[in-house]
Amino acid sequence: GIASHILAKTGAGNMTLFAFDAGQGLTEHTSPFEAFIIVLEGDVTLTIGGAAVHAMPGTVTRMPANVAHAVDAIRASRLLLVMLRDRTAS
């Protein structure tokens, strides 16, 4: 399955730990916020704006705001999502 746990949440953004079993993922979606994925463990394919990125432990990948993205775990994986909010935007 998929598990998530919010580690920190402020007006400037949040940090969420995700755990995926092999074969699990998140379907394509968008977010109005800039984000970074840091692969802590495992092996995933990140699809960002239609381009596939193979990510392994230590990989840091930027996901621009308003660009469709998806996650597919090839093996059991743990990811840290760092989402940045623009506090000046309305």
C-alpha positions, 0 to 999 in steps of 0.5 A: 500500500501507500502510507504518508506522514506529515513531518512538518507543516507551516505557512511556507510549506510542508514536509511529508514522508511517503512509503510505497510498496512495490507496484504502488504509486500516485496517479498523475495530478498537479499542485499549485506549489513548487515541490521537491522529491528526495528518494530515501530508499527504494527505486521509483519512476517519477513522471513530470510533464510527460518525462520519466525520471528514474530516481534512486536513493539520494536523488533529488527531483524538482516538480514545478508548480502546475505541471502534471506529475506521477509516482510509480514505485518499482521497489518498496520505497520511501520518499520525502516530499518538500512542498514550498508555498509562496506566502506572498501569493494570494 
